[in-house]
Amino acid sequence: MNPEDVEACFTTPRGYRFARWARPVVPVVFGVEGPSLDVLKQAIEATVFAAGHRMAETDPELGANLMIFFLRDWQELAALDNLGQMIPDLDRLLPRLEAERALQYRAFRFEASGAIQASFVFLRMAGALAAQPAAELGLEQAVKSMLLWGPGAFADRSPLARAEGGEAVLRADVAALLRAAYDPVMPEAAEDPSHALRLAARMR
């Protein structure tokens, strides 16, 4: 990626906005069980370690801070206890997701520093998502939860690639960007586009 590509990954309608996790990631997955649950957690762990970040058994403040929900339809969200406390304007969000026939939705909470504090991922298992193997789904969702990506980051191209054996892996450029983003000398959050120049330099 050149600096312009990196900047585009974190450009939002409000301008450049970058954030990474400061605290260790503590995932919990709802709506799946058995072998699929193990595969999903392994994919999340692999992505976190590929970025050079950390995981933990529990978050002292939140318990779990990366929550992934698998749903059959969006109305299931309305039945989840206390979800309205985590997701603002849930009553207005559900009709929009249904009208758009959305397959996924992601929300973040932030530290005072601007770093990611928690991420909530909702996946409606239909269409392409339902056909995606658990390992690939876990990798893709983990990548999308590790940074505050802009809406165009993966609009035209998946963050995954195929290894020689056929298994899904992180694209080399995405893996390099994750490692650069979690370099200890880099800030946890940034709103100046010059930050993209520093990321691109570390990718090389």
N, C-alpha and C positions, 0 to 999 in steps of 0.2 A: 504494500500500500504506500502511496505517496502521501505527503501531508494533507493534500486536498481530500483524499479518500478517507483519511483518519478523521478529519474535521467533519465530513459528511456523516460519519457514524454517530456523532454526538450532537448534531444540529437538530434543534427542535423548533417549533413555531415561535418559541420565545428566545431563540438564539442558541448559542453554544452552551451546553450544559453536560458536564461530566460528573459522575459519582461512582465510587466503588465502596465495597464493604470495609469497615474498620474493625468491627467485632468478628469473631469466628462465626461461621455459618452453621446453623443447627436446623437441618431440614426435617419436615414431617410431611407425609403423603397420605391423603384421604381418598377413599373411593376405589382403591385396588388392594389386592392381598396376594399372599403366596409368592410364587417365583417372580411375578411382575414387579412386586414391591422391592424385592432384593435387587433386581436388575436396575430399577430406577435409582435406588440409593447408591449403587455402585457407580452409575453414570454421573451422578451429582458429585460424589466424592472425587472421581477421576478429574472432573472439570475444575473443582476447587483447587486440587493439588497442582494441576497443570498451570493454573494462574499464579501459583506460589503463595496461595492464601492458606487459611487454617479452618478446620472444623472443630466442633466441640459436642459433648453429649447433651449439654443444656445451656440455654442463655439465662443468666441470673435474673434478668429483668423480664424477659418475654417467654421463657421456656423454650419455645421454638421460634425461629425468626424467618425461615423460608418455608412457607406453607403452600403446598400444591394440592389442588382439589380437582378430582376427576368427576365429571357430571354427565348425566344423560341429557338434561335440558337445563336452561338457565333458571327456571322456576325453583330448582332445588336450592339455589342460593337463598331464597326467601325463607326457607325452613331451617337454615343454619343458625344456631343460637349465637348471639353477640356479634354476628358478622357486621352488622350495621355500625358497631363501634370501631371496627377496623377499616371499613370501606365507606368513606363519606358519600352521601347522596345515593345510597344503594337503591332506594325506591325509584329514583330516576334513571339509574344505570341499567337496571334489568330490562325495562321496555326498549331501551336503545340497543342492547345486545341482541334481544330477540328480533327486533326490526331489521338489524343488519345481518342476521343469521351468522353472527360471529362464532368462531370456533375457539377463540382464546381471548383472555383478558388478563392483564398484569398490572398490579398496583404496588407502589413503594411507599415506605415511610422513611424519614430521614433523621439523622442525628442533628444536634445543634451545629455541628461543623459542616453539615451538608452531605456527609457520607451516608451510605445506605444503612438503615437500621433494621428494616424488615422488608420482605417481598411476599406478595400474595399472588399466586398464579391459579387461574381458573381455566380448565380445559373441557370443552364440550365435545365428547367423544363421538364425532360423526364425520363423514366425508374422509378427507385425507388424513386427519388425526387418527381416526379409528383404524385406518389401514397401516399406520406407522408402527414398526416394531418398538417394543418397550425400551430397548437400549438406545435407539436413535432418538426417541421422544425424550428420554431422560437427558441425553447429551444436549439436545437443542434447547430444552427448557432451562437447563443449568447455565448454558452460555448466556441466554437472554436475561437471566436473573443475576449474573455476576457483575454487570455494569448497567448504568442508566443509558441504554442505547437510544438513539434518535429513531423516529418512525421509519426512516428510509434505510436503516442499517442493513436489514436483511429482506427488504421488500422485493428485490429481484433475484436474490441468490441466497441459498441456505448457508448457515455457518458450518455445515458438515460437508465432508468429502468422502470418497470411497478409497480405502486402502487396497493394496494389491489382492488381498484375500477376499475382498468384497465387503468387509465390515465397515461400518460408519466410524469416522474419526473426525476430530476438529480440523477444519481447513488450516493449513500451515500459517496463513496470514492472520487468521483469527486467533490462533494459539499464541502467535508472537505478540499480537496486540494485547491480549489478556496479560501476558507476562510483563509487558511494558507498563500496563496500567497499574499493576500491583508492585512495581518496583518501589522499594521503601523510600527512595528519595523523591518520588512523585507525590503530589498532593492527593488527598482523599476525595476532594471535590474541586471543580474549576468551572469558571464561566468565561474565561478569556480564551479566544480561539488560538492564541499562541501556545496554549497547552498541547494542541494537536501536533505542533512542530516538535515538541519535546518527546511526545509519544513516538512519532515516526522515527526520530533519531535513535531511540532505544530499540525499536524493532529491527534496525539494521545492525 
